[in-house]
Amino acid sequence: MAEPFLLGVLGGMGPLAAVDFQYQLLRAVNSASDQQQIPMAVWNVPQIPDRQQALAGRGPSPLPQLIDGVERLNRIGASHIVIACNTAHHWFEALQAASRAPLLHIADATTEAVAALSPTSVGLIATQGTLDAGWFQRRFARHNIETLLPTAAEMASDFVPGCYAVKRGDVAAGGEQLARLAQALLDRGAERLVLACTEVPLALRAIGWQPPRAAVDPAEAMAAVCARLWQQQRST
Amino acid sequence: MAEPFLLGVLGGMGPLAAVDFQYQLLRAVNSASDQQQIPMAVWNVPQIPDRQQALAGRGPSPLPQLIDGVERLNRIGASHIVIACNTAHHWFEALQAASRAPLLHIADATTEAVAALSPTSVGLIATQGTLDAGWFQRRFARHNIETLLPTAAEMASDFVPGCYAVKRGDVAAGGEQLARLAQALLDRGAERLVLACTEVPLALRAIGWQPPRAAVDPAEAMAAVCARLWQQQRST
């Protein structure tokens, strides 16, 4: 007999993004009854080293805390695990190796959502660690989609301060900086934007900024994949 | 050595209320940094019999699923457990008996918040099961606070349909019905309202209804108690 479906959410990075992701899961199912919603368990423990700092070589690795979270989610009975943070996917293989339950990769879900829109180019907004890792770019390239990246100057002047402004609760200031970066990518010819850091869509929504063509939110793409998986398992 | 603090949240009743409660926990700490937020694990599994139906003798008991959730939260390492549903406190003693981690009672947190406002009377909006159990009324009476209750007719015409409208996503219609009940309690002389069903504050906020003097939201009172407990443990 198949193990019961239970989605494990590895959160804490930050804690607000993990809560927002749970809303996206509820919206993705769009059910009239509580009982049809995705059963989930959430590890939302923000006492974990900063991922951006670690990847920049300026702080300790979050890997021990990430493995602890994955082990706890296995212990509570998760059948599948998702990571509610783009940058933490840097440690995806190590976490998969530590987990009985399979992990779903956010870049796979995002690529599916992007490919469905058939753009020739996308602008990718993400942490330096995510940009350097190349998960998104390699996957998009397989669909003949070119990825436009922020410049080093834009990362330093707009992305990093914008992101940390959101983290400390100054969503309006952060939103303005992130919107400037988003506009720059559109001005360089990006047909679509991929907002691959959980703080970004949240901050842009907060200030009411919208690109001319709908952006792809990897967390939303991930929620859609989770909802489909749950609905498939329920109907079998 | 004391066990590390980890708040276990028993949710799923409904899943949206459990997500809202997590927002209230984040707001209650009001911290500038992710790392200062409450570490938490959430069991948000909505495949559980309806509490109102069970207490009315019209459906199976949710107790087996509640105990399973409490056991899972113990297994993941919860040091304290809260139940993100007023009505489910009907099974509080049985759940406490099944748990190594202590459970915090929502009516204790609420009484503390109500007593701080020193009203002579409050109007209590809650499910029939919660009203019948008398947890809130007995605690308020110890502070010489009289509790005004909805009539049977108001429960049938406003509370029950209002609540289920919210559960099926029709927050506007539900809000109108619940606001009518809230106004009736104020008209009968309630100085303050206690909105002791997770759907109620959510629905009243959604339609912009506000009583003349701020209402007490038990979930918010509970979040405040959790935040204080976490901050005490961090500083020791």
Interface residues (C-beta under 8 A of the other chain):
Chain A: L6 G12 M13 G14 P15 L16 V19 Q22 Y23 L26 A32 S33 D34 Q35 Q36 Q37 P39 M40 A41 V42 W43 N44 V45 P46 Q47 I48 R72 L73 R75 I76 G77 K167 R168 G169
Chain B: L6 G12 M13 G14 P15 L16 V19 Q22 Y23 L26 A32 S33 D34 Q35 Q36 Q37 I38 P39 M40 A41 V42 W43 N44 V45 P46 Q47 I48 R72 L73 R75 I76 G77 K167 R168 G169
